[in-house]
Amino acid sequence: GAQMEVIDMGIDADMSWVPGLRIHKLGMGTKNFVEEPAMTREQAVEGIETGIRLVKEKIDEGFNVFLVGEMGISNTTASALMTAKFAGLTAEEATGRGTNISDERLKLKQRIVHDVLEKYKDISKDDALGILSSVGGFEFACIVGVILGAAANHGLVIIDGFNTSACALVAKTLAPKAMDYVMASHLSAEKAAKSSLENLGLEAYVDLGLCLGEASGGSIQMGMLDLAVHMYMAITGGNK
């Protein structure tokens, strides 16, 4: 029952041929954060502003609940880095298997996270834009904007799994009161998912062992929330 908006924030290809896809590219893919920051601060701000504008558009159309999800390549690595920075975790504590990678690949992933944390160790956990631009993805910047834009307009955001909780950590650091408008959904199977939610002051409602993103867990939570509202209305006769 949701209206879906799919946003290209920086796929490294011309996607203009895809029907219904909204193009808001910040670049043709992010940079390799092992070697240099993933994006500039200006790109991060532009991505956040894109999310804010998208929310305002939907608020004006009458929507007041937003589910955020993403499809990114290797972005649980970015989320592990961001969560480690904000929550003070080690590479081993923050890094999970993502798409169910092997033990050997997990060790490589953890080593990369460790090395990149060392590379950007001088960035403070209070510098949300610095963390986002150094190791984040373009899609993360947009989701941060959706969270901030929804809060500014008194709309609810239901975050999905590990990646969107990393975005919420950025939003919380930029504007702590935005968390009054954020609801968790499921407990991601990623290693640091619980630590991430604890740092947000949120708690998962269900644990389904999901590794998938793309707003799948948020959709389940929306169904539960919708049911709760209908039950409340039935019991109270619509009275607040």
C-alpha positions in Angstrom: 0.0 0.0 0.0 3.0 2.3 0.0 3.9 4.7 -2.8 7.4 3.9 -3.8 9.9 6.4 -5.0 13.2 5.1 -6.4 16.1 7.6 -6.5 19.3 7.3 -8.4 21.8 9.1 -6.2 24.9 8.1 -8.1 24.7 4.8 -10.0 27.8 4.6 -12.2 25.9 4.4 -15.4 23.3 6.3 -17.4 20.0 5.3 -16.0 17.8 7.8 -17.8 16.2 5.0 -19.8 14.6 3.5 -16.7 10.9 4.4 -16.4 9.9 6.1 -13.2 13.4 6.4 -11.8 14.2 9.8 -10.3 17.7 11.0 -11.1 19.5 13.0 -8.5 23.1 11.9 -9.1 25.7 13.4 -6.9 28.4 11.8 -9.1 29.1 8.6 -11.0 29.7 6.5 -7.9 31.6 7.4 -4.8 35.4 7.4 -4.5 37.4 4.6 -3.0 37.4 5.5 0.7 40.5 3.4 1.3 42.4 5.9 -0.8 40.4 9.2 -0.4 37.2 10.5 1.0 34.1 8.9 -0.6 32.7 12.3 -1.5 33.2 16.0 -0.8 31.3 17.7 2.1 29.5 19.7 -0.6 28.2 16.5 -2.2 27.1 15.2 1.2 25.2 18.4 1.9 23.6 18.3 -1.6 22.5 14.7 -0.9 21.0 15.7 2.4 19.2 18.6 0.8 17.9 16.2 -1.9 16.3 14.1 0.8 14.8 17.1 2.5 13.2 18.3 -0.7 11.8 14.9 -1.5 10.1 14.7 1.9 8.7 18.2 1.6 7.2 17.3 -1.8 5.5 14.2 -0.3 4.4 16.2 2.8 2.7 18.6 0.5 0.9 15.7 -1.1 -0.5 14.6 2.2 2.0 11.8 3.3 3.2 11.7 6.9 5.0 8.4 7.2 8.2 7.5 5.4 10.0 4.2 5.1 13.6 4.4 4.1 15.6 1.7 2.4 18.6 1.4 0.0 20.3 -0.7 -2.6 24.0 -0.1 -2.5 27.1 -2.1 -3.4 29.3 -2.9 -0.4 27.4 -0.4 1.8 27.4 -2.6 4.9 31.2 -1.8 4.9 30.3 1.9 4.9 27.8 1.3 7.6 30.3 -0.6 9.7 32.7 2.3 9.5 30.1 4.9 10.3 28.7 2.9 13.2 32.2 2.2 14.6 32.9 5.9 14.5 29.7 7.0 16.1 29.4 4.2 18.7 33.1 3.8 19.4 33.4 0.2 18.2 36.4 -1.7 16.9 36.5 -3.0 13.3 35.8 -6.5 14.6 32.8 -5.4 16.7 31.3 -3.3 13.9 31.8 -5.5 10.8 29.4 -8.3 9.9 28.9 -10.6 7.0 26.7 -8.4 4.8 25.6 -10.6 2.0 26.6 -13.7 3.9 30.3 -13.7 2.9 32.7 -16.4 3.8 35.1 -16.4 6.8 38.0 -15.5 4.6 36.1 -12.5 3.0 34.9 -11.4 6.5 38.5 -11.2 7.7 39.4 -9.1 4.6 36.4 -6.8 5.2 37.3 -6.4 8.9 40.9 -5.5 7.9 39.7 -2.9 5.5 37.4 -1.4 8.1 40.3 -1.4 10.6 42.6 0.3 8.1 40.1 2.9 7.1 39.2 3.7 10.7 42.9 4.4 11.2 43.0 6.6 8.1 40.2 8.8 9.4 40.9 8.5 13.1 41.2 12.3 13.4 37.6 12.9 12.4 35.6 13.4 15.6 32.4 11.4 16.2 30.7 14.8 16.5 31.6 15.7 12.9 28.7 14.0 11.2 29.3 15.5 7.8 33.0 14.6 8.1 32.1 10.9 8.8 29.4 10.8 6.1 31.6 12.4 3.4 34.7 10.3 4.3 33.1 6.8 4.3 29.4 7.1 3.4 27.5 6.6 0.2 25.4 9.0 -1.8 22.3 7.0 -0.9 23.1 7.5 2.8 23.2 11.2 2.4 19.7 11.2 0.8 18.3 9.1 3.7 19.8 11.4 6.3 17.9 14.2 4.5 14.7 12.2 4.5 15.0 11.8 8.3 15.8 15.4 8.9 13.1 16.6 6.5 10.5 14.4 8.0 11.3 15.5 11.5 11.2 19.2 10.5 7.7 18.6 9.1 6.5 16.4 12.0 6.4 13.2 9.8 7.4 9.8 11.1 10.4 7.9 9.6 10.6 4.1 10.0 14.2 3.0 9.5 15.0 -0.4 8.1 18.2 -2.3 9.0 21.9 -1.7 9.6 22.5 0.8 6.8 19.6 3.1 7.5 20.4 3.0 11.2 23.9 4.3 10.2 22.1 7.1 8.4 20.0 7.8 11.5 23.3 8.1 13.5 24.3 10.9 11.2 20.9 12.6 11.5 21.0 12.3 15.3 24.4 13.9 15.5 23.3 16.8 13.2 19.9 17.3 15.0 19.3 15.2 18.1 15.6 16.1 18.3 15.0 14.5 15.0 15.0 11.1 16.8 11.6 12.0 18.3 10.3 11.2 14.8 12.2 8.0 14.1 11.0 4.5 14.8 13.0 1.3 14.5 11.7 -1.8 12.8 13.5 -5.1 12.8 16.8 -6.1 14.3 19.2 -6.6 11.4 21.4 -9.7 11.4 24.4 -7.5 11.1 26.9 -7.8 14.0 26.6 -4.2 15.2 22.9 -3.7 14.6 22.0 -3.8 18.3 24.8 -1.3 19.3 23.6 1.0 16.5 20.0 1.0 17.7 21.2 1.5 21.4 23.1 4.6 20.3 20.0 5.9 18.7 17.9 5.3 21.8 15.7 2.9 19.8 14.6 -0.7 20.1 13.8 -3.2 17.4 10.2 -4.5 17.4 10.9 -7.9 15.7 13.9 -10.1 15.1 13.5 -12.0 11.9 17.2 -12.6 11.1 16.9 -10.4 8.0 20.0 -9.4 6.1 18.1 -7.7 3.4 17.6 -4.0 3.2 15.4 -2.1 0.7 12.9 -1.2 3.4 11.8 -4.8 3.8 11.9 -4.6 7.6 10.4 -1.1 7.6 7.5 -2.4 5.6 6.8 -5.1 8.2 6.9 -2.5 10.9 4.5 -0.3 8.9 2.0 -3.2 8.7 2.2 -3.6 12.5 1.8 0.2 13.1 -1.1 0.3 10.7 -2.8 -2.6 12.6 -2.2 -0.9 15.9 -3.8 2.3 14.7 -6.8 0.5 13.4 -7.2 -1.4 16.7 -6.9 1.9 18.6 -9.5 3.5 16.4 -11.9 0.6 16.8 -11.5 0.4 20.6 -11.9 4.2 21.1 -14.4 4.8 18.4 -12.0 7.2 16.8 -11.6 9.4 19.9 -8.1 10.6 20.8 
